[in-house]
Amino acid sequence: MSWFLLFAALVLLALLLRRMLHLRRLVRELADAARAKRRLLPQESERKLKSLGVDTLVRELNAAIDRSNHHEAQNAGYSKQVEAMLRAVQEVVIVFNEERKVEFANRAAEFLFRGGQSLNGLRLDGVMRSLTLLELLDDPEESEGGKPRQIHLEQDNETLWFEASCAPVRSVEGHKGSSTLLVLHDITQLKKLEVMRRDFVANVSHELRTPLTIIKGFAETLVEDDKSITPESRVRFLGKIVDNAERLNVLVEDLLTLSRLESKPDQLEPVVQSLKSLLEDTIENYRARIGSGTQLIELDYDERVGDFAFDRFRVNQVLDNLIENVFRYAPEFTRIDLKVRLDESADLVVCSVQDDGPGIPEKDLSHVFERFYRVDKGRSRERGGTGLGLSIVKHIIQLHGGTVRAQRSESGGTQIVFTLPYTCELPADS
């Protein structure tokens, strides 16, 4: 009997040890699965799990791991979407850690600081050359929610301007993390426009001041010294007033034309028509002004150029400005040549207006299309120029989709070359 009890006790002990080993192995697998966040795939059968009393625990753990993995997958997908969007934006975006090492940089940042090479792992102190920007990085919380700081960077002999914002990266719960976000918004073009605006206002003020001063001076003389002025002087003074009033009128008209061209780029009214007839009409108008037998205006027209779409009024303005400039600044010319060629490979009509006058100095050729630019400022004003004619020409040609340039002609004079698209297609709203 005692041997039987001993045997039974040993069998029971063996069963308990086996159950404990199963439980120990299962607990280890559960712990490994929880740490790795992977679904537990038990080798035991459903019956054995039930016999161990852990089938419910395994199912609940598997469900918890599934939920955790699904949540992490969603977060990973969201992070990738955010990263892809940040890489595509034009603003410079950089995330760096407490050691100022880059954790993330988008394409704009890589091109700005390393010519397109990766910034990951590099220290910002080594790639940035702006003390103002580095000072901003020292205390990112100071700029958080405040006004962005303006900084400038020198690159390829050009000054680039940015609005810089810096802020700690915070978790969803609002807790401050160990990373910092830096965003640079490029305002270089705005700075250039601001300079252009200031220059434009200064130039307009200067252009208006001279004729107004002359008008005011002669008008005051006529009023104050009315009895002592001879009839001849009175006529001369009134003539000066009329001339300068006309100068003001021309300047205002040119300013309004420029304003319309810049503010309403869709105001062109192209019609399929003949360029040759426009050129012939223009030449006929100017032939009445040329010296008999000493000056010529000639047209060399490529007959392959048929009717195409352009705004007759605006192109006529271009021709008037170019030919008028020859009469005004090179009155000693002997000929003006208007040439038209068809560039079939580019579907362009290439037009040029060329004179044999003294020409424009090489150093001035690239600037003549700027507002108020004058090669000879004193002589230009004396001859009635506003300094806006070639700027108007440039705007009209660009609105047509063409280009314009100034160059020295073979005869030593000036040649203005402009192109117009050779097309019969009209805008949808024309």
Beta strands, then each sheet from edge to edge (+ up, - down):
strand 1: 92-96
strand 2: 102-105
strand 3: 149-155
strand 4: 158-170
strand 5: 176-186
strand 6: 271-273
strand 7: 296-301
strand 8: 308-310
strand 9: 335-343
strand 10: 348-355
strand 11: 404-408
strand 12: 414-421
sheet 1: 2+ 1- 5+ 4- 3+
sheet 2: 6+ 8-
sheet 3: 7+ 9+ 10- 12+ 11-
end
